[in-house]
Structures are given as structure tokens and as C-alpha cells.
């Protein structure tokens, strides 16, 4: 049989477009082990030249899903891709090859060397985006608006830069508006950056909210620069000895003059983590008369009871998320999936003892979810199943 014919049938198979006659021909071809080399070459050709696959006209988003799925496969996965025809031949004996073709593009089953990940759809990573709420109540979706001036308020001009950052340029003192607040908020699957009027840079993680004065330029005497955080943010605070910078969360205050630090204060986390990278910060418990001063490389853990514990840590790991990575140091699957759920906007269900399994390593926040879970599953400790935006984790 000519290679061109095999390639054509394989493309028709992938697209679910085999006619009854072609389906019978394809089934016979799969059973002929003498053609295995030609089959593998046809698969390689389709893999290397994805544009020739005739799947552009599938209903809904199915074309894009298949393209995304096949393109996501690295050469290391090619051997696993070549197993599909043989696997499908067995199933075709009972329910018919045409039915399998339909199943193939409706429910992907990827068998890995360690465990198994089953998914009907992959989940894309989050992206930059946020909502800015001005003191007058106006809301601006900063992820969708064009670069340039967004608003004028409280003696400052609010701009969106070419790199997607919100910047506040002081135009006047605006002392009459000193008490007015702006709010920058992200939902699950969003992250954003802002530079405040005093020059402080803040990276806001997914599912987080930051409230801050519209104009720090109006500060008088020894007044403090106060912002309120829910969720997680990394701060590079501009130095100002006359006006200490304070980050308030639900349970603690962090006070600095100028320094770099990260605060993780999500409500579903067992403790609030404050990690210092540069300078000095003072962490104070709101419920107890307790406080501690951190040095670079230390992390304060504030428990729900109000007590503060301090441990040494790698500050770069704590802010890996600002450079599109996650670094886990033998964390439990329950903790890891909480982190992933915010970025990929997913719901998680645990079966068996899977929530207590541990994993350590660095993964990219830019990859689709299936590739992330595949790397975790490779440790052999857990298995995953993706159904829509619901992830099942089992032993």
C-alpha cells in the first residue's frame, strides 16, 4: 500500500471523517503488522506537519482542542502516540471503528509510563488581568483596555504601560482625597502588577485584592503608607523613612521602611506566610500581643490562634510565581492543588489518601494543566483525572 494512502487514512481517522468503506480499509490496515513501519511514518508525518490534519471543520471548539492536544506532545511522547492505533483496534472489535473515531476526539485518554491521566479537555493556564475599582466606584478591566491613560483621580494620572503594568503618576498633592482608596483585584486565573505613587512595586497573585490610597503624595508628618491585602502579593517597597509602609491583612500587620517581601494570606491556607528577601520587616499579630522582626531568608508563619513562628527559607522559592513558575518543597498534594486551583480556576476532589502525598520540584505556570499533572504523576505517588474544570486526585 502506498504511503500517501496510509497518511490519508490516518488523517481521516484523526478527524473522525472515515467513510464506511475507508473505516473497513483502516481496520484491515491496523491488523496488518507488516505495515507497522509505514503506519509509524504516517504518524510522524502528521505530527511534523500538523497543518495537513483535516480537522478544521469539527463542531464547536473540537478542532482547537485536538490541535492543542497534539501540538502539546513533545517528541518524547511520540512513542505513546503511536500506541493509539493498536489500542483502538481492540476496542473497534466490539463497538466499531467509527464509534472509536468519534470517541477519540471527544474523550482523550493519555496513558503514561507512571499512572494514568484521563481528560476530556485540557485546561489552559491563567493570564495577566485584573479589575481596578476607583474611589468613585468606576470599574476598569485593565486586562482588556488599551495602553495609555486610564483615569485621573486624587492628584494622580493612572496609566497602563506597554508591558501591562498600572502606574500612578503624581500630578498634585490632592490632600482632600487622601482618604480615598483604589482597589485592584484579580480572580482565579489572573495576575497583575501595579506601581503606586510612591514608587512601590506590587505583584498581585490570583484570587487576591489590594486596597491602597489613591495618592500617597498627600501624606503629612509621620503618617504611614497603609495598604490592605487579601490573598497573595510580592512587594518591592520604595524607601521612605518618614512614612513607614504597612501591609494589613485579616490577622496581621507587616511594617517596613523599604524592602522586598512576599505575603501569602489566602483564607483557605492554614497560616499566613510572610517571607523576607531584602531589608527588615516587623510582623505583628492582631489577636495577640505578639510580634517578630524578620531578617532576609526568614519566613513568619502566623497561625489562626495568633501565634507567630519563624523559620529559615529560600526567598526565591516564595516569589517564583512572579516569574511564571511554582516551586514546591515536598508539599502535600492538598497544598499543591490549592495553589494550582487559583491559577487554573479548577475544583479538586481527593480520593483515598492522595491529599497527604508529597511532591517537590519546580514547574512552569505557562503550561497547560495536563502537562503539569503529568510531571507530578511521574513521581508515582498519585493519579489524576480531568473532567471539565474538575480534577480528581487518587492514589
C-alpha positions as a Markdown table, in Angstrom:
| # | Residue | x | y | z |
|---|---|---|---|---|
| 1 | Unk | 0.0 | 0.0 | 0.0 |
| 2 | Unk | 1.3 | 3.5 | -0.9 |
| 3 | Unk | 2.5 | 5.7 | 2.0 |
| 4 | Unk | 0.3 | 8.5 | 0.7 |
| 5 | Unk | -2.8 | 6.3 | 1.1 |
| 6 | Unk | -1.9 | 5.4 | 4.7 |
| 7 | Unk | -1.2 | 9.0 | 5.6 |
| 8 | Unk | -4.6 | 10.0 | 4.1 |
| 9 | Unk | -6.5 | 7.3 | 6.1 |
| 10 | Unk | -4.7 | 8.3 | 9.2 |
| 11 | Unk | -5.7 | 11.9 | 8.8 |
| 12 | Unk | -9.3 | 10.9 | 8.1 |
| 13 | Unk | -9.2 | 8.7 | 11.3 |
| 14 | Unk | -8.0 | 11.6 | 13.4 |
| 15 | Unk | -10.7 | 13.9 | 12.1 |
| 16 | Unk | -13.5 | 11.3 | 12.5 |
| 17 | Unk | -14.2 | 11.6 | 8.8 |
| 18 | Unk | -13.7 | 8.0 | 7.6 |
| 19 | Unk | -16.4 | 6.8 | 5.3 |
| 20 | Unk | -17.7 | 3.2 | 6.0 |
| 21 | Unk | -15.5 | 1.9 | 3.2 |
| 22 | Unk | -12.5 | 3.8 | 4.5 |
| 23 | Unk | -13.2 | 2.6 | 8.0 |
| 24 | Unk | -13.1 | -1.0 | 6.8 |
| 25 | Unk | -9.9 | -0.4 | 4.9 |
| 26 | Unk | -8.3 | 1.3 | 8.0 |
| 27 | Unk | -9.3 | -1.5 | 10.3 |
| 28 | Unk | -7.6 | -4.1 | 7.9 |
| 29 | Unk | -4.6 | -1.9 | 7.8 |
| 30 | Unk | -4.2 | -1.8 | 11.6 |
| 31 | Unk | -4.4 | -5.6 | 11.7 |
| 32 | Unk | -1.5 | -6.0 | 9.3 |
| 33 | Unk | 1.6 | -5.9 | 11.3 |
| 34 | Unk | 3.7 | -5.8 | 8.2 |
| 35 | Unk | 2.6 | -2.2 | 7.7 |
| 36 | Unk | 3.7 | -1.1 | 11.2 |
| 37 | Unk | 6.7 | 0.8 | 9.8 |
| 38 | Unk | 4.6 | 2.6 | 7.2 |
| 39 | Unk | 2.0 | 3.4 | 9.9 |
| 40 | Unk | 4.6 | 5.0 | 12.2 |
| 41 | Unk | 6.0 | 7.0 | 9.3 |
| 42 | Unk | 2.5 | 8.3 | 8.6 |
| 43 | Unk | 2.0 | 9.3 | 12.2 |
| 44 | Unk | 5.4 | 11.1 | 12.2 |
| 45 | Unk | 4.5 | 13.0 | 9.1 |
| 46 | Unk | 1.2 | 14.1 | 10.6 |
| 47 | Unk | 2.9 | 15.1 | 13.8 |
| 48 | Unk | 5.6 | 17.1 | 12.0 |
| 49 | Unk | 3.1 | 18.9 | 9.7 |
| 50 | Unk | 0.1 | 19.4 | 11.8 |
| 51 | Unk | -1.5 | 21.8 | 9.3 |
| 52 | Unk | -2.4 | 18.9 | 7.0 |
| 53 | Unk | -4.7 | 17.3 | 9.5 |
| 54 | Unk | -8.2 | 17.7 | 8.2 |
| 55 | Unk | -9.9 | 18.6 | 11.5 |
| 56 | Unk | -10.6 | 22.2 | 10.9 |
| 57 | Unk | -14.4 | 21.8 | 10.4 |
| 58 | Unk | -15.2 | 19.8 | 13.6 |
| 59 | Unk | -18.1 | 21.2 | 15.7 |
| 60 | Unk | -17.6 | 23.8 | 18.4 |
| 61 | Unk | -14.0 | 24.1 | 19.8 |
| 62 | Unk | -13.2 | 20.5 | 19.0 |
| 63 | Unk | -10.7 | 21.4 | 16.2 |
| 64 | Unk | -8.7 | 23.7 | 18.6 |
| 65 | Unk | -8.8 | 21.1 | 21.3 |
| 66 | Unk | -7.3 | 18.4 | 19.0 |
| 67 | Unk | -4.7 | 20.9 | 17.7 |
| 68 | Unk | -3.8 | 22.0 | 21.2 |
| 69 | Unk | -3.5 | 18.4 | 22.4 |
| 70 | Unk | -1.3 | 17.1 | 19.6 |
| 71 | Unk | 0.9 | 20.2 | 19.5 |
| 72 | Unk | 1.4 | 19.8 | 23.3 |
| 73 | Unk | 3.0 | 16.4 | 22.7 |
| 74 | Unk | 6.8 | 16.6 | 22.7 |
| 75 | Unk | 8.9 | 14.1 | 20.7 |
| 76 | Unk | 9.3 | 12.2 | 23.9 |
| 77 | Unk | 5.6 | 11.4 | 23.8 |
| 78 | Unk | 5.7 | 10.2 | 20.1 |
| 79 | Unk | 6.0 | 6.6 | 21.1 |
| 80 | Unk | 2.9 | 6.8 | 23.3 |
| 81 | Unk | 1.0 | 8.5 | 20.4 |
| 82 | Unk | 1.9 | 5.6 | 18.1 |
| 83 | Unk | 0.2 | 3.1 | 20.5 |
| 84 | Unk | -3.2 | 4.6 | 19.8 |
| 85 | Unk | -4.0 | 2.7 | 16.6 |
| 86 | Unk | -3.3 | -0.7 | 18.3 |
| 87 | Unk | -5.3 | 0.2 | 21.4 |
| 88 | Unk | -8.2 | 1.4 | 19.2 |
| 89 | Unk | -8.1 | -1.8 | 17.1 |
| 90 | Unk | -9.0 | -3.8 | 20.2 |
| 91 | Unk | -11.9 | -1.6 | 21.1 |
| 92 | Unk | -13.1 | -1.5 | 17.4 |
| 93 | Unk | -13.8 | -5.2 | 17.6 |
| 94 | Unk | -16.7 | -4.6 | 20.0 |
| 95 | Unk | -18.2 | -1.2 | 19.2 |
| 96 | Unk | -17.0 | -0.4 | 15.7 |
| 97 | Unk | -14.2 | 1.8 | 14.4 |
| 98 | Unk | -16.4 | 4.7 | 13.5 |
| 99 | Unk | -17.6 | 4.9 | 17.1 |
| 100 | Unk | -14.0 | 4.9 | 18.3 |
| 101 | Unk | -13.1 | 7.7 | 15.9 |
| 102 | Unk | -15.8 | 9.9 | 17.4 |
| 103 | Unk | -14.7 | 8.9 | 20.9 |
| 104 | Unk | -11.1 | 9.7 | 20.1 |
| 105 | Unk | -11.8 | 13.4 | 19.7 |
| 106 | Unk | -14.4 | 13.7 | 22.4 |
| 107 | Unk | -12.6 | 11.9 | 25.2 |
| 108 | Unk | -8.8 | 11.8 | 25.1 |
| 109 | Unk | -7.1 | 9.1 | 27.1 |
| 110 | Unk | -3.4 | 9.5 | 27.6 |
| 111 | Unk | -1.6 | 6.6 | 29.1 |
| 112 | Unk | 1.7 | 7.4 | 30.8 |
| 113 | Unk | 4.5 | 5.3 | 32.0 |
| 114 | Unk | 3.6 | 6.0 | 35.6 |
| 115 | Unk | 0.0 | 6.1 | 36.4 |
| 116 | Unk | -2.8 | 7.4 | 34.1 |
| 117 | Unk | -4.2 | 10.9 | 33.4 |
| 118 | Unk | -7.6 | 10.9 | 31.8 |
| 119 | Unk | -9.1 | 14.0 | 30.3 |
| 120 | Unk | -11.9 | 15.1 | 28.0 |
| 121 | Unk | -10.4 | 18.6 | 27.8 |
| 122 | Unk | -7.2 | 20.2 | 28.9 |
| 123 | Unk | -7.1 | 23.4 | 31.0 |
| 124 | Unk | -5.1 | 26.4 | 29.9 |
| 125 | Unk | -3.0 | 28.4 | 32.4 |
| 126 | Unk | -4.1 | 31.8 | 33.7 |
| 127 | Unk | -3.0 | 35.1 | 32.3 |
| 128 | Unk | -2.5 | 38.8 | 33.2 |
| 129 | Unk | -5.6 | 40.6 | 34.1 |
| 130 | Unk | -7.4 | 42.4 | 36.9 |
| 131 | Unk | -10.1 | 44.9 | 37.8 |
| 132 | Unk | -9.3 | 48.3 | 39.0 |
| 133 | Unk | -12.0 | 50.0 | 41.1 |
| 134 | Unk | -11.6 | 53.7 | 41.5 |
| 135 | Unk | -12.7 | 55.6 | 44.7 |
| 136 | Unk | -15.8 | 56.8 | 42.8 |
| 137 | Unk | -16.9 | 53.2 | 42.2 |
| 138 | Unk | -15.9 | 53.1 | 38.5 |
| 139 | Unk | -14.5 | 49.7 | 37.5 |
| 140 | Unk | -11.9 | 49.2 | 34.8 |
| 141 | Unk | -11.0 | 45.8 | 33.3 |
| 142 | Unk | -7.3 | 46.6 | 32.9 |
| 143 | Unk | -6.6 | 43.4 | 31.0 |
| 144 | Unk | -8.8 | 44.5 | 28.1 |
| 145 | Unk | -8.2 | 48.2 | 27.9 |
| 146 | Unk | -5.7 | 49.8 | 25.6 |
| 147 | Unk | -2.4 | 51.2 | 26.9 |
| 148 | Unk | -2.3 | 54.8 | 28.0 |
| 149 | Unk | -4.2 | 57.0 | 30.4 |
| 150 | Unk | -7.0 | 55.2 | 32.3 |
| 151 | Unk | -8.2 | 57.9 | 34.7 |
| 152 | Unk | -7.3 | 61.0 | 36.7 |
| 153 | Unk | -8.0 | 60.9 | 40.4 |
| 154 | Unk | -6.8 | 62.4 | 43.6 |
| 155 | Unk | -4.0 | 64.3 | 42.1 |
| 156 | Unk | -2.6 | 61.5 | 40.1 |
| 157 | Unk | -2.9 | 60.1 | 36.5 |
| 158 | Unk | -3.4 | 56.4 | 36.3 |
| 159 | Unk | -1.8 | 54.8 | 33.2 |
| 160 | Unk | -1.4 | 51.4 | 31.7 |
| 161 | Unk | 2.1 | 50.9 | 30.3 |
| 162 | Unk | 3.2 | 48.9 | 27.3 |
| 163 | Unk | 4.3 | 46.0 | 29.5 |
| 164 | Unk | 0.8 | 45.8 | 31.0 |
| 165 | Unk | 1.6 | 47.4 | 34.4 |
| 166 | Unk | -0.6 | 50.0 | 36.1 |
| 167 | Unk | 1.4 | 53.2 | 37.0 |
| 168 | Unk | 0.3 | 56.2 | 39.2 |
| 169 | Unk | 1.9 | 59.5 | 38.2 |
| 170 | Unk | 1.7 | 62.2 | 40.8 |
| 171 | Unk | 0.2 | 65.4 | 39.3 |
| 172 | Unk | -0.6 | 67.3 | 42.5 |
| 173 | Unk | -0.9 | 66.9 | 46.3 |
| 174 | Unk | -4.6 | 66.1 | 46.4 |
| 175 | Unk | -4.7 | 66.3 | 50.1 |
| 176 | Unk | -8.5 | 66.5 | 50.2 |
| 177 | Unk | -8.6 | 63.0 | 48.6 |
| 178 | Unk | -6.1 | 61.4 | 51.0 |
| 179 | Unk | -8.7 | 59.0 | 52.5 |
| 180 | Unk | -10.0 | 57.7 | 49.2 |
| 181 | Unk | -8.9 | 54.2 | 48.1 |
| 182 | Unk | -8.4 | 52.4 | 44.9 |
| 183 | Unk | -8.9 | 48.6 | 44.7 |
| 184 | Unk | -7.0 | 46.2 | 42.4 |
| 185 | Unk | -8.5 | 42.7 | 42.4 |
| 186 | Unk | -7.8 | 39.5 | 40.5 |
| 187 | Unk | -10.0 | 36.5 | 40.1 |
| 188 | Unk | -8.8 | 32.9 | 39.8 |
| 189 | Unk | -6.6 | 32.6 | 36.8 |
| 190 | Unk | -5.4 | 36.2 | 36.8 |
| 191 | Unk | -2.3 | 38.1 | 38.0 |
| 192 | Unk | -1.2 | 41.7 | 37.7 |
| 193 | Unk | 1.3 | 44.4 | 38.6 |
| 194 | Unk | 0.9 | 47.9 | 39.9 |
| 195 | Unk | 3.4 | 50.7 | 40.8 |
| 196 | Unk | 2.0 | 53.1 | 43.4 |
| 197 | Unk | 2.5 | 56.9 | 43.5 |
| 198 | Unk | 5.5 | 56.5 | 46.0 |
| 199 | Unk | 7.3 | 54.1 | 43.6 |
| 200 | Unk | 6.4 | 50.9 | 45.4 |
| 201 | Unk | 6.0 | 47.9 | 43.0 |
| 202 | Unk | 3.5 | 45.2 | 43.8 |
| 203 | Unk | 2.8 | 41.9 | 42.0 |
| 204 | Unk | -0.7 | 40.6 | 42.8 |
| 205 | Unk | -1.3 | 36.9 | 42.5 |
| 206 | Unk | -4.5 | 35.1 | 41.5 |
| 207 | Unk | -7.7 | 35.5 | 43.6 |
| 208 | Unk | -6.3 | 38.5 | 45.5 |
| 209 | Unk | -7.3 | 42.0 | 46.4 |
| 210 | Unk | -5.2 | 45.1 | 47.2 |
| 211 | Unk | -6.6 | 48.3 | 48.6 |
| 212 | Unk | -4.4 | 51.4 | 48.7 |
| 213 | Unk | -4.6 | 55.2 | 48.9 |
| 214 | Unk | -5.2 | 56.9 | 45.5 |
| 215 | Unk | -2.5 | 59.4 | 46.4 |
| 216 | Unk | 0.4 | 58.7 | 48.7 |
| 217 | Unk | 1.8 | 62.2 | 47.8 |
| 218 | Unk | -0.6 | 63.8 | 50.3 |
| 219 | Unk | 1.0 | 62.2 | 53.4 |
| 220 | Unk | 1.9 | 64.6 | 56.1 |
| 221 | Unk | 4.2 | 64.4 | 59.2 |
| 222 | Unk | 4.9 | 60.8 | 60.2 |
| 223 | Unk | 1.7 | 59.3 | 58.7 |
| 224 | Unk | 2.1 | 55.8 | 57.3 |
| 225 | Unk | 1.6 | 54.3 | 53.9 |
| 226 | Unk | -1.1 | 51.7 | 54.5 |
| 227 | Unk | -2.4 | 49.1 | 52.1 |
| 228 | Unk | -4.8 | 46.2 | 52.7 |
| 229 | Unk | -4.2 | 42.8 | 51.2 |
| 230 | Unk | -6.4 | 39.7 | 50.8 |
| 231 | Unk | -4.7 | 36.8 | 49.1 |
| 232 | Unk | -1.0 | 36.9 | 48.0 |
| 233 | Unk | 1.3 | 39.7 | 46.8 |
| 234 | Unk | 5.0 | 40.4 | 46.4 |
| 235 | Unk | 6.2 | 43.9 | 47.4 |
| 236 | Unk | 9.2 | 45.9 | 46.5 |
| 237 | Unk | 8.7 | 48.9 | 48.8 |
| 238 | Unk | 10.2 | 52.3 | 47.9 |
| 239 | Unk | 12.2 | 53.6 | 50.9 |
| 240 | Unk | 10.8 | 56.5 | 52.9 |
| 241 | Unk | 12.0 | 56.8 | 56.5 |
| 242 | Unk | 9.4 | 59.4 | 57.3 |
| 243 | Unk | 6.4 | 57.3 | 56.2 |
| 244 | Unk | 6.7 | 53.6 | 57.1 |
| 245 | Unk | 4.9 | 51.2 | 54.7 |
| 246 | Unk | 2.3 | 48.9 | 56.3 |
| 247 | Unk | 0.5 | 45.9 | 54.8 |
| 248 | Unk | -2.6 | 44.9 | 56.7 |
| 249 | Unk | -4.2 | 41.5 | 56.3 |
| 250 | Unk | -7.1 | 40.0 | 58.2 |
| 251 | Unk | -4.9 | 38.7 | 61.0 |
| 252 | Unk | -1.6 | 40.6 | 60.9 |
| 253 | Unk | 0.3 | 43.8 | 60.1 |
| 254 | Unk | 3.6 | 44.0 | 58.4 |
| 255 | Unk | 5.6 | 47.2 | 58.7 |
| 256 | Unk | 8.6 | 48.3 | 56.7 |
| 257 | Unk | 10.6 | 51.3 | 55.6 |
| 258 | Unk | 11.8 | 49.9 | 52.3 |
| 259 | Unk | 12.3 | 46.2 | 51.5 |
| 260 | Unk | 11.3 | 43.2 | 49.4 |
| 261 | Unk | 8.9 | 40.6 | 50.8 |
| 262 | Unk | 6.1 | 38.3 | 49.9 |
| 263 | Unk | 2.8 | 37.8 | 51.9 |
| 264 | Unk | 0.5 | 34.8 | 51.3 |
| 265 | Unk | -2.7 | 35.4 | 53.2 |
| 266 | Unk | -5.3 | 33.2 | 51.4 |
| 267 | Unk | -8.2 | 32.4 | 53.7 |
| 268 | Unk | -8.0 | 28.7 | 52.8 |
| 269 | Unk | -4.4 | 28.4 | 53.8 |
| 270 | Unk | -3.5 | 27.1 | 57.3 |
| 271 | Unk | -1.3 | 30.0 | 58.1 |
| 272 | Unk | -0.3 | 33.5 | 56.8 |
| 273 | Unk | 3.3 | 33.3 | 55.4 |
| 274 | Unk | 5.4 | 36.4 | 55.3 |
| 275 | Unk | 8.8 | 35.8 | 53.5 |
| 276 | Unk | 11.6 | 38.4 | 53.6 |
| 277 | Unk | 14.0 | 38.7 | 50.7 |
| 278 | Unk | 15.7 | 42.0 | 51.4 |
| 279 | Unk | 15.7 | 44.5 | 54.3 |
| 280 | Unk | 13.9 | 44.2 | 57.6 |
| 281 | Unk | 10.2 | 43.8 | 58.4 |
| 282 | Unk | 8.2 | 43.7 | 61.6 |
| 283 | Unk | 5.3 | 41.2 | 61.7 |
| 284 | Unk | 2.6 | 41.8 | 64.3 |
| 285 | Unk | -0.4 | 39.6 | 65.3 |
| 286 | Unk | -3.7 | 41.4 | 65.6 |
| 287 | Unk | -5.3 | 38.9 | 68.0 |
| 288 | Unk | -2.3 | 38.6 | 70.4 |
| 289 | Unk | 0.3 | 41.0 | 71.7 |
| 290 | Unk | 2.9 | 39.3 | 69.6 |
| 291 | Unk | 5.4 | 40.5 | 67.0 |
| 292 | Unk | 8.7 | 39.4 | 65.4 |
| 293 | Unk | 11.3 | 41.1 | 63.3 |
| 294 | Unk | 12.4 | 39.1 | 60.2 |
| 295 | Unk | 15.8 | 39.0 | 58.6 |
| 296 | Unk | 16.4 | 38.1 | 54.9 |
| 297 | Unk | 15.9 | 34.4 | 54.3 |
| 298 | Unk | 13.3 | 34.1 | 57.1 |
| 299 | Unk | 9.6 | 33.3 | 56.9 |
| 300 | Unk | 7.0 | 34.1 | 59.6 |
| 301 | Unk | 4.0 | 31.8 | 59.9 |
| 302 | Unk | 1.0 | 33.3 | 61.7 |
| 303 | Unk | -1.4 | 30.6 | 63.0 |
| 304 | Unk | -5.1 | 31.2 | 63.3 |
| 305 | Unk | -4.5 | 31.4 | 67.1 |
| 306 | Unk | -2.4 | 34.5 | 66.5 |
| 307 | Unk | 0.9 | 32.9 | 67.4 |
| 308 | Unk | 4.0 | 33.6 | 65.2 |
| 309 | Unk | 6.6 | 31.0 | 64.3 |
| 310 | Unk | 9.8 | 31.8 | 62.3 |
| 311 | Unk | 11.7 | 29.5 | 60.0 |
| 312 | Unk | 14.6 | 29.8 | 57.5 |
| 313 | Unk | 13.5 | 29.5 | 53.9 |
| 314 | Unk | 14.5 | 30.3 | 50.3 |
| 315 | Unk | 13.0 | 33.6 | 49.5 |
| 316 | Unk | 13.3 | 33.0 | 45.7 |
| 317 | Unk | 11.0 | 30.0 | 46.1 |
| 318 | Unk | 8.3 | 32.1 | 47.7 |
| 319 | Unk | 8.3 | 34.5 | 44.8 |
| 320 | Unk | 8.8 | 32.0 | 42.0 |
| 321 | Unk | 5.2 | 32.7 | 40.9 |
| 322 | Unk | 6.1 | 36.2 | 39.9 |
| 323 | Unk | 8.4 | 34.7 | 37.2 |
| 324 | Unk | 5.8 | 32.2 | 35.9 |
| 325 | Unk | 7.0 | 29.3 | 38.0 |
| 326 | Unk | 5.9 | 27.3 | 41.1 |
| 327 | Unk | 8.4 | 25.8 | 43.4 |
| 328 | Unk | 7.2 | 23.2 | 45.8 |
| 329 | Unk | 9.4 | 21.8 | 48.6 |
| 330 | Unk | 7.9 | 18.4 | 49.5 |
| 331 | Unk | 4.5 | 19.9 | 49.9 |
| 332 | Unk | 1.3 | 17.8 | 50.3 |
| 333 | Unk | -1.0 | 17.3 | 47.3 |
| 334 | Unk | -3.7 | 19.2 | 49.2 |
| 335 | Unk | -1.4 | 22.3 | 49.4 |
| 336 | Unk | -0.2 | 22.0 | 45.8 |
| 337 | Unk | -3.7 | 21.6 | 44.4 |
| 338 | Unk | -4.9 | 24.7 | 46.4 |
| 339 | Unk | -2.2 | 26.6 | 44.6 |
| 340 | Unk | -3.0 | 25.2 | 41.2 |
| 341 | Unk | -6.7 | 25.7 | 41.7 |
| 342 | Unk | -6.2 | 29.5 | 41.9 |
| 343 | Unk | -4.2 | 29.7 | 38.7 |
| 344 | Unk | -6.1 | 27.2 | 36.6 |
| 345 | Unk | -9.5 | 28.0 | 38.0 |
| 346 | Unk | -10.3 | 24.4 | 38.9 |
| 347 | Unk | -12.2 | 22.4 | 41.5 |
| 348 | Unk | -10.4 | 19.5 | 43.2 |
| 349 | Unk | -11.7 | 16.2 | 44.7 |
| 350 | Unk | -9.4 | 13.8 | 46.6 |
| 351 | Unk | -9.9 | 10.1 | 46.9 |
| 352 | Unk | -8.1 | 7.8 | 49.3 |
| 353 | Unk | -5.0 | 9.2 | 50.9 |
| 354 | Unk | -4.0 | 11.2 | 47.9 |
| 355 | Unk | -4.2 | 14.6 | 49.7 |
| 356 | Unk | -1.4 | 13.6 | 52.0 |
| 357 | Unk | 1.1 | 12.6 | 49.3 |
| 358 | Unk | 4.0 | 14.9 | 48.8 |
| 359 | Unk | 5.8 | 16.4 | 45.8 |
| 360 | Unk | 8.8 | 18.6 | 45.4 |
| 361 | Unk | 10.1 | 20.4 | 42.3 |
| 362 | Unk | 9.7 | 23.4 | 40.0 |
| 363 | Unk | 7.0 | 23.6 | 37.3 |
| 364 | Unk | 6.1 | 26.3 | 34.8 |
| 365 | Unk | 2.9 | 28.3 | 35.2 |
| 366 | Unk | 2.7 | 28.7 | 31.4 |
| 367 | Unk | 2.0 | 25.1 | 30.6 |
| 368 | Unk | -1.5 | 23.5 | 30.2 |
| 369 | Unk | -2.7 | 21.7 | 33.3 |
| 370 | Unk | -2.4 | 18.2 | 31.9 |
| 371 | Unk | 1.4 | 18.7 | 31.4 |
| 372 | Unk | 1.7 | 19.9 | 34.9 |
| 373 | Unk | -0.2 | 17.0 | 36.4 |
| 374 | Unk | 1.8 | 14.6 | 34.2 |
| 375 | Unk | 5.0 | 15.8 | 35.8 |
| 376 | Unk | 3.6 | 15.3 | 39.3 |
| 377 | Unk | 2.2 | 11.9 | 38.4 |
| 378 | Unk | 5.6 | 10.8 | 37.2 |
| 379 | Unk | 6.7 | 10.6 | 40.8 |
| 380 | Unk | 4.4 | 7.6 | 41.1 |
| 381 | Unk | 2.5 | 8.8 | 44.1 |
| 382 | Unk | -0.8 | 10.0 | 42.6 |
| 383 | Unk | -3.1 | 9.8 | 39.6 |
| 384 | Unk | -5.3 | 12.4 | 38.1 |
| 385 | Unk | -8.5 | 12.7 | 36.1 |
| 386 | Unk | -9.6 | 15.9 | 34.4 |
| 387 | Unk | -13.3 | 16.4 | 33.7 |
| 388 | Unk | -14.1 | 19.9 | 32.6 |
| 389 | Unk | -12.7 | 22.0 | 35.4 |
| 390 | Unk | -13.0 | 19.3 | 38.0 |
| 391 | Unk | -9.8 | 17.4 | 38.9 |
| 392 | Unk | -9.9 | 14.0 | 40.7 |
| 393 | Unk | -6.8 | 13.1 | 42.6 |
| 394 | Unk | -6.4 | 9.5 | 43.7 |
| 395 | Unk | -3.7 | 7.1 | 45.0 |
